[in-house]
Structure formats: C-alpha cells, structure tokens
Amino acid sequence: MGTRLYVGNLSFNSTEDGLRQAFSQAGAVKDCRLMIDKFTNKSRGFAFIEMETQADANKAIEMFNGKDLDGRSLKVNEAKPLEDRPRREGGGGGGGGDRRDSRGPRRDY
C-alpha cells in the first residue's frame, strides 16, 4: 500500500496550502498537488496528497473521507497507480479529403 492519496470533490476555492494545512492534522504531508486545468488555470476539483508514512495516510483517509472541507464533502482514498488503469482504445474522427469531393463539382451561379 502506498502513501499517495486521491482527494476528490474539492471546492474550486480550495488551495494547496489549505489542503496541506488540513491534512497535516493526520500526520506529515510529504507533497500536495492540486490539479489545475491548463486552459482555464482553475482547479479541476481534485488533488493528490502524499503522506510521510502509511499510518499517516490511513489516518488521513479515516479523518477526511466524507468530511466537509470548504463546503464540500471530500472523497479521500488511496491513489491508484497509473499503470493499473485501462488504456483507452479507438477514438479520433475519420475525415480526410475535401468535403466537396463527395457532393460533386462546385457551382457558382
């Protein structure tokens, strides 16, 4: 088991400093990363917090899962490693070619 926690359902007003301060009540916080949307530069509503020990991580889950922070009921659990997630298949649109080709020649009258 790891010490990295997923913290979801965050208020868009939550900050890394606020999360670090809150979770430090459960133990030593090694790292705190609030996920920010790269286009709007606003919070995406979730974060990853790494606790110093497994005992601290377990205590943080117990203390904060389902509890209110900044007006929102948090979802806190152990973060899943990236390699365990299924890969997306398919995707992408067809396309290619000029749309006019399928409609016949262009007529300007």
Summary of the structure (lengths in Angstrom):
residues: 109
radius of gyration: 22.3
end to end distance: 71.8
largest distance: 77.8
contacts: 257
relative contact order: 0.24
helix: 24%
strand: 28%
